């Protein structure tokens, strides 16, 4: 819940002093249990350009969350940092146009976009299930767009 209180000097004629804006409740405790189990797993073998379901978890504010019981979301691996960590870009099926949302074609039968504003480094133990490879043309376009961030 997000609570916004009225200003002290504001008119209060039959208005509520507190306005409650509801949003999706986040279950940080359940995610923490999944994270504990993830921490003791073996790292997955991965390579750049692969698509994986990745346990992104429950996050703060506008940070992209995973979904379902594994708190996972499809991601594309854009860079490796040895056997234990990689940089991923989470995917979204949102059709909303934005310069930081790069089309990557169909992933598991749905049009997807890579959300560059959510790029992050993850431990390879967060990788759950390999989906496949992003084709070379889409990967090249994604990397080109990522370079504009820096």
Rosetta silent file (secondary structure, phi, psi, omega in degrees, C-alpha in Angstrom):
SEQUENCE: XXXXXXXXXXXXXXXXXXXXXXXXXXXXXXXXXXXXXXXXXXXXXXXXXXXXXXXXXXXXXXXXXXXXXXXXXXXXXXXXXXXXXXXXXXXXXXXXXXXXXXXXXXXXXXXXXXXXXXXXXXXXXXXXXXXXXXXXXXXXXXXXXXXXXX
SCORE:     score description
SCORE:     0.000 S_00000001
   1 L     0.000  143.678  175.236    0.000    0.000    0.000 S_00000001
   2 E  -115.794  124.225 -177.578    1.081    3.544   -0.709 S_00000001
   3 E  -108.314  127.591  175.364   -0.301    6.169    1.657 S_00000001
   4 E  -117.509  126.040  179.520   -0.528    9.828    0.689 S_00000001
   5 E  -100.392  147.302  179.012   -1.628   12.269    3.365 S_00000001
   6 L   -69.333  149.249  176.803   -3.349   15.554    2.650 S_00000001
   7 L   -62.433  146.841 -179.599   -1.384   18.734    3.279 S_00000001
   8 L   -57.661  -39.051 -176.471   -1.989   20.309    6.682 S_00000001
   9 L   -85.633   -2.809 -176.185   -3.212   23.552    5.104 S_00000001
  10 L   -71.688  151.735  175.837   -5.464   21.889    2.532 S_00000001
  11 L   -63.298  135.450 -176.735   -9.236   22.278    2.654 S_00000001
  12 L  -118.209   22.321 -179.358  -10.751   19.307    4.465 S_00000001
  13 L   -62.575  100.802  176.303  -14.451   19.813    3.726 S_00000001
  14 L    58.648   21.786  175.783  -15.691   16.211    3.632 S_00000001
  15 L  -100.306  151.786  175.437  -12.417   14.959    2.146 S_00000001
  16 L   -72.886  141.842  176.225  -10.486   12.011    3.473 S_00000001
  17 L   -73.219  -27.840 -177.812   -7.286   12.874    5.309 S_00000001
  18 E  -124.859  130.713  175.910   -5.588    9.820    3.850 S_00000001
  19 E  -106.475  128.190 -178.757   -5.807    8.589    0.275 S_00000001
  20 E  -107.465  119.726  175.592   -4.884    4.955   -0.202 S_00000001
  21 E  -104.798  123.181 -179.009   -3.531    3.913   -3.569 S_00000001
  22 L   -98.018  150.897  174.102   -3.344    0.170   -4.003 S_00000001
  23 L  -145.643  175.650 -179.509   -0.983   -1.728   -6.251 S_00000001
  24 L   -56.420  126.321  176.603    0.062   -5.315   -6.616 S_00000001
  25 L   -71.236  135.563 -179.661    1.203   -6.610   -3.254 S_00000001
  26 L  -102.233  131.633 -178.095    4.752   -7.931   -3.390 S_00000001
  27 L  -100.502   80.743 -178.998    5.579  -11.104   -1.485 S_00000001
  28 H   -64.672  -33.665 -178.379    9.189  -10.513   -0.489 S_00000001
  29 H   -66.353  -43.733  178.713    9.090  -13.349    2.068 S_00000001
  30 H   -64.612  -41.244  177.643    8.103  -16.014   -0.486 S_00000001
  31 H   -61.876  -39.025 -179.265   10.784  -14.734   -2.889 S_00000001
  32 H   -61.291  -36.301  177.235   13.356  -14.927   -0.096 S_00000001
  33 H   -65.815  -42.384  177.417   12.590  -18.652    0.339 S_00000001
  34 H   -64.607  -39.601 -179.335   13.095  -19.246   -3.410 S_00000001
  35 H   -64.377  -37.637  177.810   16.300  -17.187   -3.281 S_00000001
  36 H   -61.987  -41.476  178.984   17.679  -19.342   -0.437 S_00000001
  37 H   -69.239  -38.286  178.480   17.131  -22.476   -2.556 S_00000001
  38 H   -61.966  -38.878 -175.847   18.638  -20.772   -5.620 S_00000001
  39 H   -62.009  -28.246 -178.064   21.753  -19.853   -3.638 S_00000001
  40 L   -96.217   -0.625  177.690   22.699  -23.492   -3.003 S_00000001
  41 L   -77.180  164.669  175.271   22.175  -24.664   -6.607 S_00000001
  42 L   -81.579  144.811  175.974   24.995  -25.178   -9.092 S_00000001
  43 L   -62.956  147.616  178.047   25.587  -22.425  -11.667 S_00000001
  44 L   -87.251  150.253  172.483   24.203  -23.162  -15.143 S_00000001
  45 L   -81.880  131.619 -176.467   26.409  -23.278  -18.211 S_00000001
  46 L  -140.471  169.089  171.629   25.427  -20.469  -20.553 S_00000001
  47 L  -144.685  158.891  179.441   26.670  -18.560  -23.569 S_00000001
  48 L   -60.920  144.232  178.349   26.051  -15.110  -24.994 S_00000001
  49 L    87.351   -5.140  177.923   22.929  -14.736  -27.175 S_00000001
  50 E   -77.069  151.288  172.305   21.019  -17.442  -25.313 S_00000001
  51 E  -104.825  130.577 -179.281   17.489  -16.877  -24.046 S_00000001
  52 E  -135.347  148.849  161.291   16.787  -18.142  -20.534 S_00000001
  53 E   -76.175  126.880 -173.685   14.048  -18.020  -17.954 S_00000001
  54 E  -126.198  131.766  178.684   15.858  -16.174  -15.180 S_00000001
  55 E   -73.802   94.990  178.612   14.832  -15.825  -11.516 S_00000001
  56 L   -87.141  -18.469  174.573   14.710  -12.037  -11.206 S_00000001
  57 L    80.287 -164.750  175.643   12.718  -12.204   -7.994 S_00000001
  58 L  -102.904  126.495 -172.809   10.610   -9.564   -6.307 S_00000001
  59 L  -122.389  179.569 -173.884   12.204   -6.150   -6.594 S_00000001
  60 L   -94.634  137.421  172.291   11.744   -2.587   -5.435 S_00000001
  61 L    56.845 -124.623 -175.170    9.645    0.050   -7.196 S_00000001
  62 L   -87.489    2.665  176.447    9.947    0.047  -10.981 S_00000001
  63 L   -65.418  136.020 -174.652   12.602   -2.685  -11.095 S_00000001
  64 L   -69.049  130.266  179.380   11.256   -5.528  -13.200 S_00000001
  65 L   -93.166  159.298  167.119   10.009   -8.524  -11.216 S_00000001
  66 L   -81.702  174.842 -178.084    9.930  -12.160  -12.140 S_00000001
  67 E  -129.625  160.068  175.746    6.592  -13.973  -12.340 S_00000001
  68 L    74.433 -172.731 -176.375    5.078  -17.179  -11.047 S_00000001
  69 L   -66.333  -22.462  177.804    6.373  -19.482   -8.336 S_00000001
  70 L   -96.188   -2.514 -179.453    9.958  -19.246   -9.580 S_00000001
  71 L    53.334   45.486 -173.698    9.791  -15.438   -9.898 S_00000001
  72 E  -109.618  160.289  177.894   11.273  -15.824  -13.362 S_00000001
  73 E  -148.906  145.873  175.597   11.174  -13.811  -16.573 S_00000001
  74 E   -65.159  139.023  179.295   12.653  -14.502  -20.017 S_00000001
  75 E  -139.536  156.211  172.325   16.019  -12.773  -20.494 S_00000001
  76 E  -110.696  134.867  178.751   18.690  -12.617  -23.165 S_00000001
  77 E   -84.275  120.559 -177.264   22.322  -13.004  -22.123 S_00000001
  78 E  -105.249  -16.135  178.094   24.315  -10.130  -23.608 S_00000001
  79 E  -162.289  141.694  176.065   27.674  -10.672  -21.891 S_00000001
  80 E  -101.876  149.414  175.663   29.385  -13.280  -19.778 S_00000001
  81 L  -127.931   60.597 -177.235   31.600  -12.625  -16.769 S_00000001
  82 L    84.031 -170.924 -174.440   33.139  -16.048  -16.296 S_00000001
  83 L   -75.818  -13.200 -171.817   31.244  -19.197  -15.350 S_00000001
  84 L  -108.117   -9.521 -176.483   29.324  -17.671  -12.447 S_00000001
  85 E  -147.822  151.095  177.624   27.836  -14.383  -13.669 S_00000001
  86 E  -150.678  159.816  175.880   26.364  -12.814  -16.789 S_00000001
  87 E   -97.350  129.303 -178.170   24.681   -9.636  -17.927 S_00000001
  88 E  -123.958  154.212  171.623   21.054  -10.105  -18.960 S_00000001
  89 E  -118.195  117.437  178.238   18.347   -7.969  -20.487 S_00000001
  90 E   -65.252  148.490  178.719   14.842   -8.925  -19.307 S_00000001
  91 E  -104.490  153.589  178.575   12.182   -9.422  -21.972 S_00000001
  92 E  -137.272  150.995  174.795    8.644   -8.097  -21.986 S_00000001
  93 L   -97.421    3.546  177.997    5.605   -8.795  -24.147 S_00000001
  94 L   -62.355  134.861  179.383    4.397   -5.219  -23.717 S_00000001
  95 L   -87.380    1.592 -177.734    3.811   -3.573  -27.091 S_00000001
  96 L   -60.250  126.599 -179.794    4.570   -0.138  -25.651 S_00000001
  97 L   -77.647  134.905  176.437    6.993    1.734  -27.901 S_00000001
  98 L  -163.472  143.080 -178.964   10.105    3.151  -26.229 S_00000001
  99 L   -59.460  -22.912 -179.960   13.692    3.683  -27.440 S_00000001
 100 L   -96.054    6.521  174.807   14.941    1.341  -24.699 S_00000001
 101 E  -112.051  105.898 -172.562   12.547   -1.491  -25.648 S_00000001
 102 E  -103.264  125.305  179.764   14.099   -3.330  -28.579 S_00000001
 103 E   -63.022  134.511  177.333   12.077   -5.869  -30.556 S_00000001
 104 E  -122.231   14.096  179.406   13.614   -9.349  -30.460 S_00000001
 105 E    80.775 -157.015 -178.395   10.937  -11.178  -32.437 S_00000001
 106 E   -85.294  135.524  173.667    8.969  -14.121  -31.107 S_00000001
 107 E  -130.019  118.323 -176.732    9.976  -15.867  -27.901 S_00000001
 108 L    51.304   43.911  173.736    7.930  -18.928  -26.956 S_00000001
 109 L    81.785    5.737 -179.933    5.211  -17.896  -29.406 S_00000001
 110 E  -128.835  140.834  175.482    4.849  -14.265  -28.253 S_00000001
 111 E   -63.116  132.605 -175.765    6.292  -11.040  -29.650 S_00000001
 112 E  -129.519  156.473  175.676    8.900   -9.826  -27.193 S_00000001
 113 E  -130.584  139.122  174.393   10.965   -6.726  -26.529 S_00000001
 114 E   -83.822  128.350 -176.856   14.226   -6.475  -24.640 S_00000001
 115 E   -97.425   90.246 -175.369   13.902   -3.846  -21.913 S_00000001
 116 H   -62.621  -22.954  178.741   17.326   -2.173  -21.845 S_00000001
 117 H   -69.440  -11.235 -178.756   16.373    0.043  -18.913 S_00000001
 118 H  -111.067   15.504 -179.528   16.377   -3.138  -16.781 S_00000001
 119 L   -57.037  139.484 -178.205   19.783   -4.532  -17.844 S_00000001
 120 E  -159.539  160.754  174.919   21.571   -6.221  -14.937 S_00000001
 121 E   -95.035  133.353  178.975   24.240   -8.669  -13.883 S_00000001
 122 E  -129.272  154.502  171.878   22.973  -11.927  -12.392 S_00000001
 123 E   -72.710  143.788 -177.714   24.566  -15.005  -10.900 S_00000001
 124 H   -64.061  -15.856  176.044   24.336  -18.025  -13.220 S_00000001
 125 H   -71.742  -15.010  177.207   22.362  -19.864  -10.510 S_00000001
 126 H   -77.888  -15.611  179.080   19.415  -17.559  -11.317 S_00000001
 127 E   -72.775  124.484 -173.503   19.147  -19.132  -14.797 S_00000001
 128 E   -99.558  -55.813 -174.310   16.280  -21.614  -14.651 S_00000001
 129 E  -147.725  129.304  179.133   15.565  -23.041  -18.104 S_00000001
 130 E   -74.132  133.382  178.359   17.138  -22.392  -21.473 S_00000001
 131 E   -94.041  -41.991 -177.471   14.647  -21.250  -24.112 S_00000001
 132 E   157.541 -152.884  179.700   16.993  -21.103  -27.099 S_00000001
 133 E  -115.046  144.240  169.539   19.094  -18.571  -28.987 S_00000001
 134 L   -79.486  134.370 -178.306   18.258  -15.041  -30.109 S_00000001
 135 L   -63.172  156.378 -172.761   18.910  -14.803  -33.845 S_00000001
 136 H   -61.056  -37.728 -178.364   22.036  -12.904  -34.882 S_00000001
 137 H   -66.086  -45.732  178.396   20.211   -9.958  -36.494 S_00000001
 138 H   -66.328  -38.144  179.647   18.093   -9.209  -33.415 S_00000001
 139 H   -64.882  -41.436  178.351   21.108   -9.685  -31.148 S_00000001
 140 H   -62.046  -42.082  178.281   23.180   -7.230  -33.219 S_00000001
 141 H   -64.911  -38.568  178.478   20.386   -4.636  -33.026 S_00000001
 142 H   -64.780  -46.440  179.326   20.123   -5.154  -29.263 S_00000001
 143 H   -63.667  -38.590  178.063   23.870   -4.733  -28.722 S_00000001
 144 H   -62.497  -44.797  178.838   23.903   -1.613  -30.901 S_00000001
 145 H   -65.489  -37.766  179.553   21.083   -0.076  -28.839 S_00000001
 146 H   -63.874  -35.074  179.435   22.839   -1.072  -25.601 S_00000001
 147 H   -62.094  -27.545 -179.931   25.987    0.785  -26.653 S_00000001
 148 L   -71.583  -14.355  179.285   23.996    4.037  -26.737 S_00000001
 149 L   -72.461  -26.541 -173.404   23.407    3.721  -22.960 S_00000001
 150 L  -113.824    0.000    0.000   27.080    4.338  -22.197 S_00000001
